[in-house]
Amino acid sequence: MKTINNFVRIIFTGILLMQVTFAVAQEKLKTEEPIRPFKVNISDTAIKDLRQRVLATKWPDQETVTDQSQGAKLSKMKELIKYWGTNYDWRKAEAKLNAYPQFVTKIDGVDIHFIHVKSKHKNAMPLILSHGWPGSVFEFTNVIGPLSNPTAYGGKTEDAFDLIIPSLPGFGFSGKPTEAGWNIDRIAKAWIVLMDRLGYKQYVAQGGDWGAGIVNAMALRAPEGLLGIHSNLPATLPTEAGMALGGKTVPAGFSDKERAAFEQLNKEIVGGGFIYKTTMETRPQGVSYGLNDSPAGLAAWIFLHPGFENWSYGNDPKQLPTKDEVLDDISLYWLTGSAGSSSRIYWENRNVSLISAGAMKSDQITIPVAVTTFPQDVYASPETWARRAYKNLIYFNEVSIGGHFAAWEQPQIFSEEIRAAFKTLR
């Protein structure tokens, strides 16, 4: 009899556990946000309105200098804007994005848009790529092929990556936050949720500009599964260099490379290269009214970014990004109405210096870090600063060409750097 009672008890307990498990699973299905397929489909009316506004631009007086120290040159902007209103074709940009699998999922109350390309090669390493301002997912379209299908671009099967390329909250086709608080740490948490929701148990992360700050924040959190990060705008600026910025004196004891990096960054600061940053940090809403009302004004504002300083306005056919690629990016901001919402990332992080090792707590990162510096960026971090900033620096390289928008400007070099950076983590 005792044996029978025990048997009944076991059966009853098993049934109860099954019921509880089923109930938990059902509850999870109710609360877990779905991942929804997405296609870009801007209305003809919106495209027509953009063209009309572009062609009706009310131009300012010509600058009183021969360089770009007062902002984008009037003659160059007129040429670009005319092309935008007459020859540029947004539908080609739309088709470029729609050639890749795109999705939207809600995280922390905000819809997150992302491209998700799975490699055909087995054991591909999952990689999440993060853009900044005034960038977008368009920055990475020329590296999707080389990274996901390396054998077609001179790489090896073992170089393959699965790619996850999200639009930052308030940017492009992602939702616009309706509350304050979406700083780089909150975005980092959202990216960790996204990778978990996609089922990736192990992955790596890469970023430049604000994307560099996001992957830095991810590394500080060191979630289970994040194997390492790569940055092309590393937070390596030492305290003594940061305190001397804006002045004429280079801190004592700097090597030639450290002096060059300091002077490169100091030149941008003294020359007002970050005036757009200061404005959006303090009054993003004030900026929004003009940026959401004038496409030409939006383009001119974006051209204040030092990353566009050496761009030839599309007159050099060998230079990337091309005229159309730049207009793809600017048009995306206009057509999604995200010029204002994207600018708030500066206000949300107004007390953060992305390149300051101290502010970004680089020395507290324990997971592997890889760094590539591009010489035409706002500053090219020397290896000594990188090793001082990151305790677990597994890869460092200085390439010979390229600037702030590394994947956009030098897709082949960028792809090769990503392969090399994460090779030991596979």
C-alpha positions as CSV (number, residue, x, y, z in Angstrom):
1,M,0.0,0.0,0.0
2,K,2.8,2.4,0.9
3,T,4.4,1.7,-2.5
4,I,1.2,2.6,-4.3
5,N,0.7,5.8,-2.3
6,N,4.3,6.9,-3.2
7,F,3.6,6.1,-6.8
8,V,0.4,8.1,-6.7
9,R,2.2,11.0,-5.0
10,I,4.9,11.0,-7.7
11,I,2.4,11.0,-10.5
12,F,0.4,13.8,-8.8
13,T,3.6,15.8,-8.3
14,G,4.6,15.3,-11.9
15,I,1.2,16.5,-13.2
16,L,1.4,19.5,-11.0
17,L,4.9,20.4,-12.2
18,M,3.7,20.0,-15.8
19,Q,0.8,22.4,-15.1
20,V,3.1,25.0,-13.5
21,T,5.6,24.7,-16.3
22,F,2.8,25.1,-18.9
23,A,1.4,28.1,-17.0
24,V,4.8,29.8,-16.9
25,A,5.3,29.1,-20.6
26,Q,1.9,30.6,-21.4
27,E,2.6,33.7,-19.3
28,K,6.0,34.1,-21.0
29,L,4.3,34.0,-24.4
30,K,1.9,36.7,-23.3
31,T,4.6,39.0,-22.0
32,E,7.5,38.4,-24.4
33,E,7.5,40.8,-27.3
34,P,7.3,39.3,-30.8
35,I,9.9,39.9,-33.5
36,R,8.0,41.3,-36.5
37,P,9.2,41.3,-40.1
38,F,9.7,44.8,-41.5
39,K,9.9,46.4,-45.0
40,V,10.7,50.0,-45.9
41,N,7.8,51.6,-47.8
42,I,7.9,55.4,-47.8
43,S,4.8,57.0,-49.4
44,D,5.0,58.7,-52.8
45,T,3.5,61.8,-51.1
46,A,6.4,62.0,-48.6
47,I,9.0,61.7,-51.4
48,K,7.2,64.3,-53.5
49,D,7.1,66.6,-50.5
50,L,10.8,66.2,-49.9
51,R,11.6,67.1,-53.5
52,Q,9.4,70.2,-53.4
53,R,10.9,71.4,-50.1
54,V,14.5,70.8,-51.4
55,L,13.9,72.7,-54.7
56,A,12.2,75.6,-52.7
57,T,15.2,76.1,-50.5
58,K,15.7,79.7,-49.4
59,W,19.5,80.2,-49.5
60,P,21.6,82.2,-47.1
61,D,24.3,84.7,-48.0
62,Q,27.6,83.3,-49.1
63,E,30.3,82.7,-46.5
64,T,33.0,85.3,-46.1
65,V,35.9,82.8,-46.0
66,T,37.4,80.5,-48.6
67,D,37.3,77.4,-46.4
68,Q,34.6,75.5,-44.4
69,S,35.4,77.2,-41.1
70,Q,32.0,78.9,-41.1
71,G,30.2,75.7,-42.2
72,A,29.3,74.0,-45.4
73,K,30.2,76.1,-48.4
74,L,27.2,77.7,-50.2
75,S,28.4,76.7,-53.7
76,K,28.9,73.1,-52.7
77,M,25.6,72.8,-50.9
78,K,23.7,74.3,-53.8
79,E,25.2,71.7,-56.1
80,L,24.3,68.9,-53.7
81,I,20.8,70.1,-53.0
82,K,20.0,70.6,-56.7
83,Y,21.0,66.9,-57.3
84,W,18.9,65.8,-54.3
85,G,15.8,67.5,-55.7
86,T,16.2,66.4,-59.3
87,N,18.4,63.3,-59.8
88,Y,18.5,61.5,-56.5
89,D,16.2,58.4,-56.2
90,W,15.1,57.3,-52.7
91,R,13.5,54.2,-54.1
92,K,17.0,52.8,-54.8
93,A,17.9,53.4,-51.2
94,E,14.7,51.7,-50.1
95,A,15.5,48.7,-52.3
96,K,19.0,48.5,-50.8
97,L,17.6,48.1,-47.3
98,N,14.8,45.8,-48.4
99,A,17.3,43.4,-50.0
100,Y,18.2,42.4,-46.4
101,P,15.9,40.8,-43.8
102,Q,14.6,43.5,-41.5
103,F,12.7,43.2,-38.3
104,V,11.2,45.3,-35.4
105,T,10.7,44.2,-31.8
106,K,9.7,46.2,-28.8
107,I,12.3,46.6,-26.0
108,D,11.8,48.6,-22.9
109,G,8.7,50.2,-24.5
110,V,10.4,51.3,-27.7
111,D,10.3,49.6,-31.1
112,I,13.8,48.7,-32.3
113,H,14.4,48.2,-36.0
114,F,17.2,46.0,-37.1
115,I,18.7,44.2,-40.1
116,H,19.5,40.6,-39.4
117,V,21.6,38.7,-41.9
118,K,22.5,35.1,-41.1
119,S,25.6,33.8,-42.8
120,K,25.4,30.7,-44.9
121,H,28.5,29.4,-43.3
122,K,28.3,27.2,-40.2
123,N,29.6,28.4,-36.9
124,A,29.4,32.0,-38.0
125,M,30.0,34.4,-35.1
126,P,27.1,36.7,-34.2
127,L,28.1,40.4,-34.4
128,I,26.0,43.4,-33.4
129,L,27.1,46.6,-35.2
130,S,26.1,50.0,-33.7
131,H,26.1,53.3,-35.5
132,G,26.1,56.9,-34.2
133,W,25.0,60.4,-35.3
134,P,24.6,61.4,-38.1
135,G,24.9,57.8,-39.2
136,S,22.4,55.0,-39.6
137,V,22.2,51.4,-40.7
138,F,23.2,52.6,-44.2
139,E,26.8,52.9,-42.9
140,F,27.1,49.2,-42.8
141,T,25.4,48.1,-46.0
142,N,28.8,47.8,-47.8
143,V,30.3,45.5,-45.2
144,I,27.3,43.1,-44.9
145,G,28.6,41.0,-47.8
146,P,32.2,40.8,-46.8
147,L,31.4,40.0,-43.1
148,S,28.5,37.5,-43.7
149,N,29.9,35.8,-46.8
150,P,33.7,36.2,-46.5
151,T,34.6,33.6,-49.1
152,A,33.2,35.8,-51.8
153,Y,35.4,38.7,-50.7
154,G,38.8,37.2,-50.1
155,G,38.1,35.8,-46.7
156,K,37.8,32.3,-45.3
157,T,34.8,30.3,-44.1
158,E,35.9,30.7,-40.5
159,D,35.7,34.5,-40.9
160,A,31.9,34.5,-41.2
161,F,29.6,36.5,-39.0
162,D,25.9,36.6,-38.5
163,L,25.1,40.3,-38.5
164,I,22.6,42.3,-36.3
165,I,22.5,45.9,-37.2
166,P,19.9,47.9,-35.2
167,S,18.8,51.5,-35.6
168,L,19.3,53.4,-32.4
169,P,16.2,54.5,-30.5
170,G,15.0,57.8,-32.0
171,F,16.9,57.1,-35.2
172,G,15.6,55.9,-38.6
173,F,12.9,53.2,-38.4
174,S,13.2,52.6,-34.7
175,G,10.6,54.1,-32.4
176,K,11.0,57.5,-30.8
177,P,11.3,57.4,-26.9
178,T,8.6,59.4,-25.2
179,E,10.4,59.7,-21.9
180,A,13.9,60.9,-20.9
181,G,16.5,58.4,-19.9
182,W,17.6,56.7,-23.1
183,N,21.3,57.2,-22.6
184,I,24.1,54.8,-23.9
185,D,23.7,52.5,-20.9
186,R,20.0,52.0,-21.5
187,I,20.6,51.4,-25.2
188,A,23.3,48.9,-24.2
189,K,20.8,47.0,-22.0
190,A,18.4,47.0,-25.0
191,W,21.1,45.5,-27.3
192,I,21.7,42.8,-24.7
193,V,18.0,42.0,-24.6
194,L,17.9,41.9,-28.4
195,M,20.7,39.4,-28.7
196,D,19.1,37.3,-26.0
197,R,15.7,37.5,-27.8
198,L,17.4,36.3,-31.0
199,G,18.7,33.3,-29.2
200,Y,22.4,34.1,-29.4
201,K,24.3,32.5,-26.4
202,Q,27.6,34.0,-27.5
203,Y,28.3,37.1,-29.6
204,V,30.6,40.1,-30.1
205,A,29.8,43.8,-30.5
206,Q,31.3,46.7,-32.5
207,G,30.7,50.4,-32.6
208,G,32.0,53.8,-33.6
209,D,30.8,57.3,-32.6
210,W,27.8,56.8,-30.2
211,G,28.1,53.1,-31.1
212,A,31.5,53.0,-29.5
213,G,29.9,54.3,-26.3
214,I,27.2,51.7,-26.5
215,V,29.5,48.8,-26.8
216,N,31.7,50.2,-24.1
217,A,28.6,50.2,-21.8
218,M,27.8,46.7,-22.9
219,A,31.3,45.6,-21.9
220,L,31.0,47.3,-18.5
221,R,27.9,45.2,-17.9
222,A,29.8,42.1,-19.2
223,P,26.6,40.1,-19.8
224,E,26.9,36.3,-20.1
225,G,27.6,35.6,-23.7
226,L,29.4,38.8,-24.7
227,L,32.8,37.6,-25.8
228,G,34.4,40.9,-26.6
229,I,34.0,44.3,-28.2
230,H,35.7,46.2,-31.0
231,S,35.8,50.0,-31.3
232,N,37.0,52.4,-33.9
233,L,36.6,55.4,-31.6
234,P,38.0,54.0,-28.3
235,A,37.7,55.7,-24.9
236,T,41.4,56.0,-24.3
237,L,42.0,59.7,-23.7
238,P,44.0,60.0,-20.5
239,T,42.9,62.5,-17.8
240,E,45.9,64.8,-18.2
241,A,45.2,65.1,-22.0
242,G,41.5,65.8,-21.4
243,M,42.3,68.6,-18.9
244,A,44.7,70.3,-21.3
245,L,42.2,70.3,-24.3
246,G,41.3,73.8,-25.4
247,G,44.7,75.2,-24.5
248,K,48.0,75.6,-26.2
249,T,50.2,73.4,-24.0
250,V,50.7,69.7,-24.7
251,P,51.1,67.7,-21.5
252,A,54.7,66.9,-20.6
253,G,56.1,63.5,-21.3
254,F,54.0,62.7,-24.3
255,S,55.6,60.7,-27.1
256,D,55.5,61.9,-30.7
257,K,52.4,59.8,-31.4
258,E,50.7,60.9,-28.2
259,R,51.5,64.5,-29.0
260,A,50.1,64.1,-32.6
261,A,46.8,62.5,-31.3
262,F,46.4,65.3,-28.7
263,E,47.0,68.1,-31.2
264,Q,44.7,66.4,-33.7
265,L,41.8,66.4,-31.2
266,N,42.7,69.8,-29.8
267,K,42.6,71.4,-33.3
268,E,39.0,70.2,-33.7
269,I,38.0,71.6,-30.3
270,V,39.7,75.0,-30.7
271,G,38.4,75.3,-34.2
272,G,34.8,74.7,-33.1
273,G,34.5,71.3,-34.8
274,F,32.1,70.1,-32.1
275,I,29.7,73.1,-32.0
276,Y,26.8,71.0,-33.2
277,K,27.5,68.7,-30.2
278,T,27.3,71.5,-27.7
279,T,24.1,72.7,-29.2
280,M,22.4,69.3,-29.1
281,E,23.7,68.6,-25.6
282,T,22.0,71.7,-24.3
283,R,18.9,72.5,-26.5
284,P,18.0,69.5,-28.7
285,Q,14.4,70.6,-28.9
286,G,15.3,74.0,-30.1
287,V,17.4,72.5,-32.9
288,S,14.5,70.1,-33.8
289,Y,12.2,72.8,-35.2
290,G,14.5,73.9,-38.0
291,L,15.8,70.4,-38.8
292,N,12.3,69.0,-39.1
293,D,11.2,71.9,-41.4
294,S,14.0,72.3,-43.9
295,P,15.8,69.4,-45.7
296,A,18.6,71.7,-46.8
297,G,18.9,73.0,-43.2
298,L,19.1,69.4,-42.0
299,A,21.8,68.6,-44.6
300,A,23.8,71.7,-43.7
301,W,23.6,70.8,-40.0
302,I,24.8,67.2,-40.6
303,F,27.7,68.7,-42.6
304,L,28.9,70.4,-39.4
305,H,30.1,67.0,-38.2
306,P,33.9,66.8,-38.6
307,G,33.5,63.3,-40.1
308,F,32.3,65.1,-43.3
309,E,35.1,67.6,-43.2
310,N,37.2,66.0,-46.0
311,W,34.3,64.8,-48.1
312,S,34.3,66.0,-51.7
313,Y,30.5,66.4,-51.9
314,G,30.5,63.5,-54.4
315,N,32.8,65.1,-56.9
316,D,35.5,62.4,-56.4
317,P,34.1,59.2,-57.9
318,K,36.7,57.2,-56.0
319,Q,35.7,58.5,-52.6
320,L,33.3,56.7,-50.3
321,P,30.6,57.3,-49.2
322,T,29.3,58.4,-52.6
323,K,26.9,61.4,-53.2
324,D,24.0,59.0,-53.3
325,E,25.0,57.2,-50.2
326,V,25.3,60.4,-48.2
327,L,21.9,61.5,-49.5
328,D,20.5,58.0,-48.6
329,D,21.5,58.8,-45.0
330,I,20.2,62.3,-44.9
331,S,17.0,61.3,-46.6
332,L,16.5,58.6,-44.0
333,Y,16.6,61.2,-41.2
334,W,14.1,63.4,-43.1
335,L,11.6,60.8,-44.2
336,T,11.4,59.2,-40.8
337,G,11.2,62.5,-39.0
338,S,14.0,61.6,-36.8
339,A,16.3,64.6,-37.0
340,G,15.0,65.9,-33.7
341,S,14.6,62.6,-31.8
342,S,18.1,61.5,-32.8
343,S,19.6,64.7,-31.5
344,R,18.4,63.9,-28.0
345,I,21.1,61.3,-27.7
346,Y,23.5,64.2,-27.0
347,W,21.3,65.6,-24.3
348,E,20.9,62.2,-22.7
349,N,24.6,61.8,-22.5
350,R,25.6,65.4,-22.0
351,N,27.8,64.6,-19.1
352,V,29.7,61.8,-20.9
353,S,32.9,62.1,-23.0
354,L,33.0,59.1,-25.3
355,I,36.7,59.2,-25.7
356,S,37.7,59.9,-22.1
357,A,39.1,56.7,-20.5
358,G,38.1,58.0,-17.0
359,A,34.5,59.0,-17.9
360,M,33.9,55.8,-19.8
361,K,35.5,53.7,-17.0
362,S,37.6,51.8,-19.6
363,D,39.8,50.4,-16.9
364,Q,36.8,48.6,-15.3
365,I,36.2,46.5,-18.5
366,T,37.4,43.0,-18.0
367,I,36.2,41.3,-21.2
368,P,38.4,41.3,-24.3
369,V,38.7,44.6,-26.2
370,A,39.9,45.2,-29.7
371,V,40.8,48.6,-31.2
372,T,41.4,49.9,-34.7
373,T,42.3,53.6,-35.2
374,F,41.7,55.4,-38.5
375,P,44.0,58.4,-39.2
376,Q,41.4,60.9,-40.3
377,D,39.1,60.4,-37.3
378,V,38.7,63.2,-34.7
379,Y,41.7,61.7,-33.1
380,A,43.8,58.5,-33.7
381,S,44.4,56.9,-30.3
382,P,48.0,55.7,-29.9
383,E,48.6,52.2,-28.7
384,T,50.1,53.4,-25.5
385,W,46.8,55.1,-24.5
386,A,44.8,52.1,-25.6
387,R,46.9,49.7,-23.4
388,R,46.7,52.1,-20.5
389,A,42.9,52.3,-20.8
390,Y,42.0,48.7,-21.4
391,K,43.3,45.9,-19.1
392,N,42.4,43.2,-21.6
393,L,43.3,44.7,-24.9
394,I,43.6,41.7,-27.3
395,Y,44.1,43.5,-30.6
396,F,45.3,47.0,-31.7
397,N,46.0,48.3,-35.2
398,E,46.5,51.6,-36.9
399,V,45.4,51.6,-40.5
400,S,46.7,53.9,-43.1
401,I,43.5,55.5,-44.4
402,G,40.0,56.2,-43.3
403,G,38.1,58.5,-41.0
404,H,35.2,58.7,-38.5
405,F,32.7,56.6,-40.5
406,A,35.1,53.7,-40.9
407,A,32.7,51.1,-42.3
408,W,31.2,53.6,-44.7
409,E,34.5,55.1,-45.9
410,Q,36.7,52.0,-46.0
411,P,34.4,48.9,-46.1
412,Q,37.2,46.5,-47.2
413,I,39.7,47.6,-44.5
414,F,36.9,47.7,-41.9
415,S,35.9,44.1,-42.7
416,E,39.4,42.9,-42.6
417,E,39.9,44.6,-39.2
418,I,36.7,43.0,-37.7
419,R,37.9,39.6,-38.9
420,A,41.3,40.0,-37.3
421,A,40.0,41.6,-34.1
422,F,37.7,38.7,-33.2
423,K,39.8,35.9,-34.6
424,T,41.0,34.7,-31.2
425,L,37.6,34.7,-29.7
426,R,36.0,32.1,-32.1
